[in-house]
Amino acid sequence: MVGIGLGAQESLIQRRVDRRGAALEAIVVILCGLLGAAGFAYFALEMYSALEAPLPYTNYTLIGIVLGPMLTVFGIWVLYTVAAHLVANFLGGRGPISRALRVTGWAIMPIGVWMLLRSIVIVALFYSVDFPPSPEGISPEAQVQNVMELGLESPAYFATFLVGLVFVAWSWRLLAVGIENAKEVSRDKARKIAAVPAVIVGLYLLQSGLQWWTPF
């Protein structure tokens, strides 16, 4: 089943290489970002509704937290595209950056699946949390951080980031297939090229998870 699923994804990427525009890929990236934003949207709504006297700009701070995953996904798309184009060209690849833009959009899908998983974990962790009506902190950022720690300083949340590395590996495989077709390089070379942005994303996930690390 896994092989069939990967084969279907790779076939889709190959069909999209020479199509015009990247509107479909943009929709995929936006949907992935929304999946990541869902968990933080739940947190933001629950926290704001529990506040007795919100500090000025608290709502903007919470909106920023919700938008964070969407900006992250867009940033990964840009990273994948630019790295695939520049590194591939340096190693003898050919083809315009627009082709790389299309194939990298589909390589974001595994990241979107992981973000959905993270959103589910966030909702589960905060479902039983009693949101304080008057959080500690003299600024909206400090208050939000203190409340987030009530749920996210959990081994389960840290483990979610470790699991995320598996999804990055999945994303790397799709990215390699895309680079092979979009930049006309060998599969071995495409895998090496795809490893550059994939390793960066993997390190980013690991660093983000360590921020919430708590001993078991």
Rosetta blueprint (number, residue, H / E / L):
1 M L
2 V H
3 G H
4 I H
5 G H
6 L H
7 G H
8 A H
9 Q H
10 E H
11 S H
12 L H
13 I H
14 Q H
15 R H
16 R H
17 V L
18 D L
19 R L
20 R L
21 G L
22 A L
23 A H
24 L H
25 E H
26 A H
27 I H
28 V H
29 V H
30 I H
31 L H
32 C H
33 G H
34 L H
35 L H
36 G H
37 A H
38 A H
39 G H
40 F H
41 A H
42 Y H
43 F H
44 A H
45 L H
46 E H
47 M H
48 Y H
49 S H
50 A H
51 L L
52 E L
53 A L
54 P L
55 L L
56 P L
57 Y L
58 T H
59 N H
60 Y H
61 T H
62 L H
63 I H
64 G H
65 I H
66 V H
67 L H
68 G H
69 P H
70 M H
71 L H
72 T H
73 V H
74 F H
75 G H
76 I H
77 W H
78 V H
79 L H
80 Y H
81 T H
82 V H
83 A H
84 A H
85 H H
86 L H
87 V H
88 A H
89 N H
90 F H
91 L L
92 G L
93 G L
94 R L
95 G L
96 P L
97 I H
98 S H
99 R H
100 A H
101 L H
102 R H
103 V H
104 T H
105 G H
106 W H
107 A H
108 I L
109 M H
110 P H
111 I H
112 G H
113 V H
114 W H
115 M H
116 L H
117 L H
118 R H
119 S H
120 I H
121 V H
122 I H
123 V H
124 A H
125 L H
126 F H
127 Y H
128 S L
129 V L
130 D L
131 F L
132 P L
133 P L
134 S L
135 P L
136 E L
137 G L
138 I L
139 S L
140 P H
141 E H
142 A H
143 Q H
144 V H
145 Q H
146 N H
147 V H
148 M H
149 E H
150 L H
151 G H
152 L H
153 E L
154 S L
155 P H
156 A H
157 Y H
158 F H
159 A H
160 T H
161 F H
162 L H
163 V H
164 G H
165 L H
166 V H
167 F H
168 V H
169 A H
170 W H
171 S H
172 W H
173 R H
174 L H
175 L H
176 A H
177 V H
178 G H
179 I H
180 E H
181 N H
182 A H
183 K L
184 E L
185 V L
186 S L
187 R H
188 D H
189 K H
190 A H
191 R H
192 K H
193 I H
194 A H
195 A H
196 V H
197 P H
198 A H
199 V H
200 I H
201 V H
202 G H
203 L H
204 Y H
205 L H
206 L H
207 Q H
208 S H
209 G H
210 L H
211 Q L
212 W L
213 W L
214 T L
215 P L
216 F L
